[in-house]
């Protein structure tokens, strides 16, 4: 019976990227809730899961800003898209990033990440 249910409900892992447990202090912001300081649970090349005490109640696909507060470049603001939300937090995917008033594609990040810039 379990096999029939699991084939009926696709319960396979849907992530394409390996997630690594990485607690990091972040700041997220959106016009509906202002600024929230939180901690990540895990991160991958394509996204991050942010642990939250309360649901954001944003629709899937909504865009929010995220900054890694303890990184070499905390002034980089990542534009993120809401992928899913649970009682534990919110899964976000990287869209692009902003630095010094300019918007950049994610594949340009390595060039801007050096703290000496």
C-alpha positions in Angstrom: 0.0 0.0 0.0 2.9 2.4 0.8 4.5 1.8 -2.5 1.2 2.5 -4.3 0.8 5.8 -2.3 4.3 6.9 -2.9 3.9 6.3 -6.7 0.6 8.2 -6.7 2.0 11.1 -4.7 5.4 12.0 -6.2 7.5 12.0 -2.9 10.9 12.0 -4.5 13.4 14.7 -3.8 12.9 17.5 -6.2 16.1 19.5 -5.5 18.7 19.6 -8.3 21.5 21.1 -6.2 23.1 19.6 -3.1 22.2 21.6 0.0 24.8 22.1 2.7 23.9 22.9 6.3 25.1 26.5 6.8 23.8 28.6 9.7 24.4 32.2 8.6 23.0 35.4 9.9 20.9 37.1 7.2 18.6 40.1 6.8 15.6 39.8 4.6 13.3 42.6 3.6 10.0 43.2 1.7 7.5 46.0 1.7 4.9 43.9 3.4 6.9 43.0 6.5 9.9 45.4 6.6 13.2 43.9 7.8 13.7 40.6 9.6 17.0 39.3 11.0 17.1 35.5 10.7 19.4 32.5 10.3 19.8 30.2 7.3 19.5 26.4 7.8 21.0 25.4 4.5 22.3 26.8 1.3 23.1 25.6 -2.3 24.2 27.1 -5.5 20.7 28.0 -6.4 19.0 28.9 -3.1 18.8 29.0 0.7 16.4 28.0 3.4 15.8 30.7 6.1 14.5 29.7 9.5 11.7 32.0 10.7 9.6 32.1 13.9 6.5 33.3 12.0 5.3 32.7 8.4 5.8 35.6 5.9 2.6 34.8 4.2 4.0 35.8 0.8 2.8 34.1 -2.4 5.0 31.6 -4.1 7.1 33.6 -6.7 7.2 36.8 -4.6 10.6 38.6 -4.6 12.4 39.6 -1.4 15.9 41.0 -0.7 18.4 39.0 1.4 21.8 40.0 2.7 24.4 37.7 4.3 25.4 39.8 7.3 28.7 38.1 8.2 30.0 37.6 4.6 33.0 39.3 3.0 30.6 41.6 1.2 27.5 42.2 3.4 26.5 45.1 1.3 25.5 42.8 -1.6 21.8 42.5 -1.7 20.4 39.3 -3.3 17.1 39.4 -5.0 15.4 36.1 -4.0 12.2 34.4 -5.1 9.9 32.5 -2.7 9.8 28.8 -3.6 7.9 27.5 -0.6 7.0 28.3 2.9 6.5 26.1 6.0 6.1 26.5 9.7 9.9 26.3 10.0 10.8 29.0 7.5 11.0 29.9 3.8 12.9 28.4 0.8 14.3 31.1 -1.5 16.0 30.9 -4.9 18.6 33.3 -6.1 17.5 35.6 -8.9 20.2 38.2 -9.2 22.1 40.6 -6.9 22.6 44.4 -6.5 25.8 46.2 -5.5 26.5 49.9 -5.6 23.2 50.7 -7.3 23.8 48.2 -10.1 22.0 44.9 -10.8 24.0 41.8 -11.8 23.4 38.3 -13.0 24.3 35.5 -10.5 27.1 34.3 -12.8 28.9 37.6 -12.2 29.0 37.1 -8.4 32.5 35.6 -8.2 33.9 38.7 -9.8 32.3 41.0 -7.1 32.7 38.8 -4.1 36.4 39.6 -3.4 36.6 41.7 -0.2 39.3 43.8 -1.7 37.0 45.4 -4.3 
